[in-house]
């Protein structure tokens, strides 16, 4: 990416506009980590590691010898410790990143208080009252395929009878999960990932663990009917809630359906700013601190390059006989030595607009607008800033061609006609020189010719005059007959 108005990118001597983009990208990455570890309930361990690493950076910056020495070894193995502690979480995190581009648009078509929703709620209430264990998953906008194993495809209509028959204790698929998507039962008897959040699970069973485990990875709503206590629990966004009354299920169900499948338009700007505002602000502040302690300390580095001048838009009637200097010394600035590791004079450009040059010596002043450099750098200086060009202007004139011959034909032969093609030539003539009346060809010796012939010959162009098409050859046709 290149820019001619690069001074706008440098806000202060040690601050660039691109530095803000640098901070924002890191803040987004940190924010995604905050969200992930918050949902997996391991963010306190992550926070402890982050604080330790931050203390190490501060200690190095302030030259705290003892603190740096103590934390140095910890910093060296922190990546390994982090990978060991969060092995499962890291795998899930990158799986989620891989699924960001596969989010479904309007994946479910359930509506609150619809016949299908009523069938699901009634079935759950009956199973809870009868203490029949069940696990029902309502798919949201996220793709659940990577987190579901096994199961029997069904593609069936949602009804109370079908749900009750699937979770009948004598049914082979009653121990698995029933998956609902697009207002259809797409699978039953499926296996879900188990949660490791034992604090919230307590003494609850495998169904609750599976429901909570899936909700930690996707935005589905999981409904669990307990066969021991006859209670209904829901899991959503990594949180488990046991309902005190069966009537609460309808409210929770309606709340989820409206949040995921409502046709109301969402104010994108409001959502981006207000949603998880505290975490977003914290990620931004954290990224800014890291940037100040790392990138900002690298400082601004300057480097000079010798860049050739390129003449642009030179008119056809103009010739630059000479110009000086041929190269301009540019001094660029940017953050860190690494910036200039792959940068050379070939990445820089100096162009001079030559359409308005006058005949003779022209003294032109180069400005920053003539210089193109990479957008992540800024122009400190350039020298010299004056370009001297010696210019010759021409005008166009059409001149006839005269054929010059020597010698004579042998006895019995007669030269009937001489034809030149083309008959005239366009010349480019300096403004201070008059146009010639004619242009002659090189001399043709006809003494050796015995028959009609076409001979290519060059034109003799006067000094400082040039042919417009750069071709100074013509064809001479000699018509020779016997007398």
C-alpha positions, -999 to +999 in steps of 0.1 A: +000+000+000+014+034-010+005+070-003+015+104-014+002+123+016+022+103+041+027+132+066-009+125+078+002+090+090+027+105+114+008+122+142+038+129+164+075+123+160+071+089+177+035+081+169+019+069+137-017+063+126-008+027+119+001+023+156-036+026+164-044-002+139-016-023+156-032-018+190-068-025+178-058-058+162-041-070+194-071-058+214-094-079+193-072-109+198-071-103+236-109-097+237-115-131+220-093-147+246-112-130+274-145-142+261-133-177+256-117-182+290-146-165+307-169-191+291-147-220+300-143-208+337-105-209+334-099-172+330-085-168+366-056-191+357-051-172+325-053-139+343-026-151+367-003-160+339-010-127+322-001-107+353+031-126+358+042-120+322+032-083+325+053-079+357+082-094+338+079-069+310+076-040+335+106-052+354+127-053+323+115-018+313+123-003+347+155-024+351+143-041+383+172-066+386+159-089+413+123-090+399+136-096+364+159-124+375+131-141+395+106-139+366+130-146+338+129-184+342+092-183+347+087-163+315+109-188+296+086-217+305+053-198+307+044-208+272+049-245+280+030-242+313+002-224+295+000-250+268-001-278+294-028-262+316-050-251+287-044-279+263-081-287+258-091-251+259-066-241+233-078-268+210-114-256+214-104-220+209-088-227+175-118-249+165-141-219+172-118-196+152-121-221+123-159-220+126-162-182+125-167-183+087-192-211+088-219-194+110-253-202+095-277-174+086-310-179+104-302-215+112-334-221+132-369-211+122-386-218+155-410-191+167-420-183+203-454-198+212-455-217+180-470-253+178-435-268+177-423-248+207-454-259+226-449-295+217-413-293+231-423-276+263-452-300+270-430-330+263-403-317+287-429-310+315-444-345+312-410-362+312-399-342+343-432-350+361-426-387+353-389-385+362-378-396+327-343-384+318-340-364+286-316-340+268-329-317+240-307-294+221-321-264+201-295-253+176-287-216+174-266-199+148-234-218+154-224-250+135-226-279+160-212-307+138-176-306+152-191-311+187-216-339+181-207-375+178-228-405+167-266-403+168-293-415+145-305-392+117-342-386+117-354-355+100-388-357+117-416-334+126-415-320+161-443-335+182-448-344+219-454-380+210-422-384+190-401-368+218-417-390+245-411-421+224-375-412+218-368-408+255-388-438+266-365-457+289-369-488+267-358-469+236-322-474+224-316-437+219-330-424+252-295-419+267-283-396+240-293-360+230-321-350+206-311-323+182-336-298+168-327-275+139-348-257+112-380-267+131-372-303+126-358-332+147-326-339+128-309-365+151-314-384+183-291-405+205-262-381+199-232-377+222-221-343+233-187-330+248-187-332+286-180-301+307-151-298+332-169-271+351-174-293+382-182-262+404-215-256+386-222-292+380-219-304+416-235-338+419-255-335+387-253-363+362-239-369+327-268-353+309-262-320+327-225-323+320-231-329+283-256-300+281-232-276+298-203-289+277-221-281+244-233-247+256-196-238+264-188-242+227-218-231+207-249-208+212-274-237+214-301-240+241-299-273+260-329-286+280-323-313+306-349-333+324-336-350+355-348-386+362-337-384+398-353-351+410-379-345+383-364-310+377-359-292+344-325-274+338-314-253+309-278-246+297-269-216+276-237-197+269-218-219+294-242-214+322-264-239+339-298-230+355-322-253+373-358-240+370-379-238+402-411-241+383-422-257+350-437-225+339-403-209+337-393-232+309-417-214+285-402-180+295-367-192+290-376-208+257-393-177+245-363-155+256-339-177+237-360-179+205-364-141+204-326-135+209-316-159+182-343-159+156-361-126+160-367-107+128-361-073+146-332-054+132-302-049+155-283-017+156-249-029+147-231+002+161-249-001+194-241-038+196-204-034+188-200-006+214-222-018+243-220-056+241-194-067+267-182-031+270-161-038+301-142-067+285-137-047+253-124-017+272-101-039+293-087-056+261-081-022+246-063-009+277-043-041+280-032-040+243-022-003+247-001-011+277+016-040+259+022-017+229+037+010+251+061-014+268+072-031+236+066-014+202+068+021+214+101+015+230+117+004+197+117+041+187+117+057+153+145+047+129+157+068+100+173+055+068+183+072+035+178+059-001+190+072-035+160+070-058+161+077-095+138+104-110+112+092-135+099+116-162+062+113-167+038+123-195+065+137-218+047+153-249+055+139-283+069+173-295+094+175-265+128+160-260+147+162-227+183+165-237+196+164-201+184+166-166+201+168-132+202+153-107+194+118-119+187+106-083+172+122-052+183+113-016+152+104+004+153+100+042+125+079+056+114+072+092+095+042+106+092+021+137+121-003+143+150-016+123+129-045+110+108-021+090+137-014+066+149-050+063+130-056+031+128-020+019+150-008-010+151+020-035+129-001-059+100+002-034+102+040-037+092+063-066+098+099-076+078+110-106+081+144-123+052+157-145+068+169-178+038+180-198+043+218-192+080+221-198+092+251-219+119+252-246+154+257-231+165+252-195+138+245-170+142+249-132+116+229-114+110+224-077+103+189-064+076+186-036+064+158-014+036+152-040+062+139-064+073+112-040+056+079-033+067+058-003+052+029+017+023+039+039+039+025+071+068+050+067+070+088+067+092+112+047+117+131+068+136+149+041+147+148+005+175+166-013+182+183-036+147+197-042+155+214-075+155+197-109+172+212-139+160+200-173+173+210-207+144+208-231+141+210-269+107+217-283+097+207-318+071+215-343+057+192-370+062+198-407+055+177-438+083+179-464+086+164-499+113+139-507+137+144-535+156+114-550+192+118-557+208+096-584+242+093-602+255+075-632+237+066-664+220+035-678+237+013-704+230+018-741+196+006-751+180+013-718+159+043-707+148+055-673+112+062-678+101+072-642+113+075-606+087+070-578+093+075-541+070+059-514+060+078-494+062+111-513+064+133-482+078+127-447+067+142-414+096+159-396+100+171-361+119+204-363+133+224-334+114+256-328+144+278-336+152+262-370+132+268-402+116+238-420+136+226-450+119+228-484+128+192-492+147+162-479+170+142-502+177+106-502+211+089-503+225+088-537+214+059-559+238+046-586+217+036-616+246+026-639+244-010-629+206-013-632+192-033-662+155-036-654+128-020-633+135-023-596+125-011-561+153+001-539+150+009-502+172+040-493+177+062-463+168+098-461+195+123-453+180+142-423+195+176-415+212+179-381+189+184-351+158+173-371+142+140-366+115+119-384+083+117-363+079+079-368+116+072-363+117+054-397+141+072-421+138+047-450+118+051-481+113+029-512+124+042-546+108+025-577+129+028-609+110+021-641+135+011-668+126+002-704+145-008-736+147+019-763 
